[in-house]
Amino acid sequence: ARREHEFQIVERIIGCLRQAGLAAPDAARLYRVYADFALGYSALDAGLASLDPATRHADLLSWEIQYRTLPPGQYPNIAAVAHALPALDDPENFTTAVDLMIEAIRARAAAAHDPGGLA
């Protein structure tokens, strides 16, 4: 932390946000939110990865089994999608989250270019 490589990546991200047309306060806030999100997600992944293999496997399996066996009468929405719930450690979860953040940032940048809401 607080070394040249961190400064370079922060510079790059803030530069991209400003180039997208976001004002300095918005670029700073969105950088912080994105960085905190990525660090938080990484911490969750690290916690899971730090478990011994047998415990990690049991934890991942329990999420899958428990959600797929909940009573549909009590949890109809979960039952409707249980077969499609991604695994806790599916890398596509992070990719999807990053895509959503980028879409939200794009929407904010578009709104900054069109304050009348006609973006």
Backbone as CSV, one residue per row, in Angstrom:
resi,resn,N_x,N_y,N_z,CA_x,CA_y,CA_z,C_x,C_y,C_z
1,ALA,0.832,-1.186,0.000,0.000,0.000,0.000,0.878,1.252,0.000
2,ARG,0.355,2.275,-0.642,1.013,3.580,-0.702,2.417,3.499,-1.301
3,ARG,2.542,2.707,-2.339,3.813,2.587,-3.054,3.563,2.905,-4.539
4,GLU,4.620,2.904,-5.307,4.549,3.347,-6.705,3.492,2.601,-7.530
5,HIS,3.414,1.290,-7.395,2.447,0.536,-8.203,1.013,0.905,-7.839
6,GLU,0.756,1.091,-6.560,-0.586,1.527,-6.154,-0.880,2.911,-6.711
7,PHE,0.070,3.828,-6.593,-0.144,5.175,-7.114,-0.440,5.141,-8.615
8,GLN,0.271,4.285,-9.338,0.073,4.192,-10.785,-1.325,3.693,-11.134
9,ILE,-1.808,2.682,-10.435,-3.132,2.152,-10.760,-4.220,3.130,-10.335
10,VAL,-4.048,3.795,-9.200,-5.029,4.802,-8.778,-5.052,5.937,-9.797
11,GLU,-3.882,6.373,-10.231,-3.787,7.427,-11.253,-4.524,7.014,-12.519
12,ARG,-4.321,5.775,-12.933,-4.947,5.270,-14.165,-6.477,5.222,-14.043
13,ILE,-6.968,4.698,-12.933,-8.416,4.585,-12.743,-9.063,5.962,-12.674
14,ILE,-8.491,6.851,-11.871,-9.058,8.198,-11.776,-8.983,8.895,-13.133
15,GLY,-7.896,8.697,-13.856,-7.777,9.281,-15.192,-8.877,8.790,-16.129
16,CYS,-9.173,7.512,-16.080,-10.255,6.953,-16.915,-11.599,7.561,-16.532
17,LEU,-11.832,7.702,-15.247,-13.098,8.279,-14.788,-13.224,9.738,-15.221
18,ARG,-12.145,10.490,-15.118,-12.175,11.897,-15.552,-12.309,11.996,-17.059
19,GLN,-11.642,11.098,-17.783,-11.739,11.097,-19.245,-13.172,10.778,-19.682
20,ALA,-13.890,10.013,-18.879,-15.283,9.694,-19.184,-16.190,10.900,-18.961
21,GLY,-15.634,11.961,-18.385,-16.408,13.183,-18.210,-16.902,13.424,-16.805
22,LEU,-16.444,12.621,-15.865,-16.888,12.818,-14.483,-16.097,13.944,-13.831
23,ALA,-16.787,14.744,-13.049,-16.142,15.825,-12.306,-15.206,15.229,-11.265
24,ALA,-14.248,16.023,-10.821,-13.249,15.544,-9.866,-13.864,14.888,-8.627
25,PRO,-14.870,15.494,-7.983,-15.434,14.834,-6.794,-16.076,13.486,-7.117
26,ASP,-16.744,13.394,-8.268,-17.366,12.128,-8.666,-16.314,11.080,-9.000
27,ALA,-15.270,11.494,-9.716,-14.195,10.558,-10.061,-13.526,10.029,-8.796
28,ALA,-13.300,10.905,-7.839,-12.668,10.485,-6.586,-13.568,9.516,-5.823
29,ARG,-14.850,9.840,-5.727,-15.784,8.978,-4.984,-15.912,7.619,-5.666
30,LEU,-16.078,7.609,-6.990,-16.263,6.345,-7.703,-14.998,5.493,-7.669
31,TYR,-13.831,6.149,-7.697,-12.594,5.379,-7.532,-12.612,4.670,-6.177
32,ARG,-12.940,5.419,-5.119,-12.909,4.845,-3.769,-13.911,3.707,-3.647
33,VAL,-15.110,3.889,-4.178,-16.132,2.843,-4.101,-15.671,1.600,-4.863
34,TYR,-15.135,1.787,-6.058,-14.661,0.654,-6.847,-13.515,-0.068,-6.136
35,ALA,-12.560,0.691,-5.621,-11.412,0.079,-4.950,-11.861,-0.688,-3.702
36,ASP,-12.755,-0.084,-2.924,-13.239,-0.771,-1.723,-14.004,-2.037,-2.082
37,PHE,-14.795,-1.964,-3.151,-15.521,-3.148,-3.618,-14.538,-4.261,-3.988
38,ALA,-13.533,-3.932,-4.785,-12.572,-4.949,-5.233,-11.804,-5.533,-4.050
39,LEU,-11.416,-4.684,-3.109,-10.700,-5.179,-1.933,-11.602,-6.059,-1.067
40,GLY,-12.849,-5.658,-0.896,-13.787,-6.462,-0.115,-14.038,-7.815,-0.749
41,TYR,-14.223,-7.824,-2.058,-14.452,-9.073,-2.765,-13.216,-9.966,-2.651
42,SER,-12.055,-9.354,-2.779,-10.806,-10.109,-2.657,-10.658,-10.712,-1.271
43,ALA,-11.066,-9.962,-0.249,-10.973,-10.471,1.120,-11.876,-11.688,1.307
44,LEU,-13.082,-11.646,0.732,-13.971,-12.806,0.815,-13.364,-14.010,0.100
45,ASP,-12.813,-13.779,-1.078,-12.162,-14.867,-1.819,-10.969,-15.422,-1.041
46,ALA,-10.183,-14.533,-0.449,-9.013,-14.972,0.313,-9.436,-15.794,1.522
47,GLY,-10.509,-15.379,2.186,-11.008,-16.137,3.331,-11.406,-17.541,2.938
48,LEU,-12.119,-17.655,1.821,-12.529,-18.972,1.336,-11.298,-19.798,0.937
49,ALA,-10.365,-19.177,0.244,-9.166,-19.892,-0.210,-8.277,-20.323,0.948
50,SER,-8.356,-19.616,2.062,-7.485,-19.947,3.195,-7.974,-21.159,3.996
51,LEU,-9.205,-21.586,3.759,-9.710,-22.767,4.449,-8.966,-24.006,3.977
52,ASP,-8.817,-24.966,4.856,-8.189,-26.204,4.390,-9.118,-26.823,3.339
53,PRO,-8.573,-27.579,2.393,-9.359,-28.078,1.268,-10.631,-28.821,1.660
54,ALA,-10.589,-29.628,2.678,-11.779,-30.388,3.075,-12.869,-29.464,3.610
55,THR,-12.480,-28.490,4.410,-13.450,-27.538,4.957,-14.036,-26.681,3.844
56,ARG,-13.182,-26.212,2.929,-13.644,-25.395,1.797,-14.637,-26.182,0.948
57,HIS,-14.306,-27.422,0.650,-15.203,-28.260,-0.162,-16.542,-28.445,0.541
58,ALA,-16.511,-28.728,1.837,-17.751,-28.927,2.600,-18.576,-27.648,2.638
59,ASP,-17.926,-26.510,2.790,-18.634,-25.229,2.833,-19.298,-24.935,1.486
60,LEU,-18.557,-25.122,0.416,-19.122,-24.878,-0.916,-20.275,-25.830,-1.199
61,LEU,-20.110,-27.077,-0.835,-21.156,-28.074,-1.065,-22.398,-27.770,-0.240
62,SER,-22.210,-27.319,0.994,-23.372,-27.033,1.839,-24.207,-25.894,1.272
63,TRP,-23.566,-24.880,0.712,-24.331,-23.800,0.080,-25.194,-24.351,-1.037
64,GLU,-24.601,-25.198,-1.854,-25.332,-25.766,-2.992,-26.479,-26.659,-2.520
65,ILE,-26.206,-27.546,-1.601,-27.226,-28.495,-1.130,-28.350,-27.776,-0.398
66,GLN,-27.997,-26.896,0.530,-29.032,-26.242,1.327,-29.969,-25.403,0.465
67,TYR,-29.443,-24.652,-0.459,-30.312,-23.831,-1.297,-31.191,-24.683,-2.213
68,ARG,-30.665,-25.782,-2.684,-31.448,-26.633,-3.599,-32.490,-27.484,-2.896
69,THR,-32.432,-27.564,-1.570,-33.394,-28.402,-0.853,-34.334,-27.602,0.046
70,LEU,-34.339,-26.287,-0.072,-35.274,-25.478,0.716,-36.706,-25.766,0.266
71,PRO,-37.668,-25.720,1.177,-39.060,-26.009,0.808,-39.615,-24.946,-0.145
72,PRO,-40.062,-25.356,-1.330,-40.576,-24.398,-2.316,-41.771,-23.591,-1.818
73,GLY,-42.593,-24.179,-0.942,-43.736,-23.442,-0.419,-43.320,-22.249,0.427
74,GLN,-42.201,-22.377,1.104,-41.715,-21.307,1.971,-40.781,-20.352,1.230
75,TYR,-40.061,-20.871,0.242,-39.080,-20.080,-0.505,-39.288,-20.268,-2.010
76,PRO,-40.422,-19.826,-2.545,-40.727,-20.097,-3.956,-39.736,-19.458,-4.928
77,ASN,-39.224,-18.291,-4.594,-38.297,-17.632,-5.514,-36.946,-18.324,-5.537
78,ILE,-36.473,-18.728,-4.366,-35.215,-19.475,-4.330,-35.387,-20.802,-5.056
79,ALA,-36.496,-21.491,-4.817,-36.743,-22.782,-5.467,-36.776,-22.638,-6.982
80,ALA,-37.316,-21.528,-7.467,-37.426,-21.323,-8.918,-36.068,-21.160,-9.592
81,VAL,-35.086,-20.676,-8.847,-33.776,-20.433,-9.465,-32.652,-21.274,-8.863
82,ALA,-32.962,-22.123,-7.899,-31.920,-22.873,-7.188,-31.003,-23.638,-8.135
83,HIS,-31.565,-24.207,-9.185,-30.758,-24.969,-10.146,-29.750,-24.084,-10.885
84,ALA,-30.009,-22.781,-10.903,-29.160,-21.855,-11.654,-28.250,-21.014,-10.759
85,LEU,-28.371,-21.145,-9.435,-27.518,-20.350,-8.554,-26.051,-20.719,-8.788
86,PRO,-25.229,-19.729,-9.084,-23.818,-20.042,-9.298,-23.136,-20.423,-7.994
87,ALA,-22.089,-21.166,-8.114,-21.302,-21.559,-6.949,-20.709,-20.313,-6.296
88,LEU,-20.488,-20.402,-5.019,-19.924,-19.299,-4.252,-18.577,-18.861,-4.822
89,ASP,-17.803,-19.798,-5.336,-16.466,-19.501,-5.849,-16.402,-19.401,-7.374
90,ASP,-17.541,-19.259,-8.025,-17.569,-19.133,-9.482,-16.939,-17.796,-9.888
91,PRO,-15.863,-17.794,-10.682,-15.202,-16.543,-11.056,-16.116,-15.582,-11.826
92,GLU,-17.145,-16.108,-12.451,-18.076,-15.256,-13.191,-18.832,-14.309,-12.251
93,ASN,-18.923,-14.655,-10.971,-19.575,-13.761,-10.003,-18.844,-12.417,-9.941
94,PHE,-17.531,-12.458,-9.845,-16.742,-11.223,-9.779,-16.826,-10.470,-11.097
95,THR,-16.714,-11.190,-12.195,-16.789,-10.553,-13.507,-18.118,-9.823,-13.679
96,THR,-19.198,-10.464,-13.272,-20.516,-9.845,-13.371,-20.596,-8.606,-12.489
97,ALA,-20.067,-8.690,-11.286,-20.084,-7.540,-10.374,-19.298,-6.366,-10.959
98,VAL,-18.140,-6.637,-11.536,-17.344,-5.571,-12.151,-18.101,-4.982,-13.337
99,ASP,-18.713,-5.827,-14.150,-19.512,-5.328,-15.285,-20.625,-4.399,-14.806
100,LEU,-21.293,-4.774,-13.732,-22.361,-3.934,-13.187,-21.815,-2.595,-12.706
101,MET,-20.665,-2.612,-12.063,-20.069,-1.356,-11.609,-19.706,-0.470,-12.789
102,ILE,-19.149,-1.065,-13.828,-18.780,-0.289,-15.010,-20.027,0.303,-15.673
103,GLU,-21.089,-0.482,-15.761,-22.340,0.038,-16.322,-22.861,1.214,-15.505
104,ALA,-22.794,1.118,-14.190,-23.254,2.208,-13.333,-22.390,3.456,-13.519
105,ILE,-21.084,3.265,-13.641,-20.186,4.399,-13.869,-20.479,5.035,-15.218
106,ARG,-20.703,4.211,-16.240,-21.060,4.755,-17.564,-22.337,5.580,-17.491
107,ALA,-23.320,5.081,-16.753,-24.585,5.808,-16.617,-24.354,7.149,-15.921
108,ARG,-23.514,7.163,-14.907,-23.215,8.430,-14.227,-22.479,9.386,-15.147
109,ALA,-21.551,8.854,-15.928,-20.822,9.716,-16.862,-21.765,10.288,-17.916
110,ALA,-22.682,9.461,-18.408,-23.665,9.932,-19.390,-24.545,11.012,-18.779
111,ALA,-24.944,10.819,-17.534,-25.779,11.815,-16.859,-25.001,13.116,-16.661
112,ALA,-23.696,13.011,-16.421,-22.873,14.219,-16.263,-22.802,15.011,-17.558
113,HIS,-22.849,14.303,-18.689,-22.831,14.978,-19.995,-24.191,15.554,-20.354
114,ASP,-25.235,15.012,-19.754,-26.595,15.448,-20.065,-27.360,15.675,-18.771
115,PRO,-27.069,16.780,-18.087,-27.714,17.003,-16.783,-29.234,17.133,-16.869
116,GLY,-29.773,17.328,-18.063,-31.206,17.405,-18.224,-31.875,16.042,-18.233
117,GLY,-31.089,14.983,-18.173,-31.642,13.640,-18.114,-31.983,13.047,-19.470
118,LEU,-31.469,13.620,-20.541,-31.779,13.117,-21.877,-30.671,12.240,-22.430
119,ALA,-29.839,11.696,-21.580,-28.716,10.876,-22.025,-29.174,9.628,-22.739
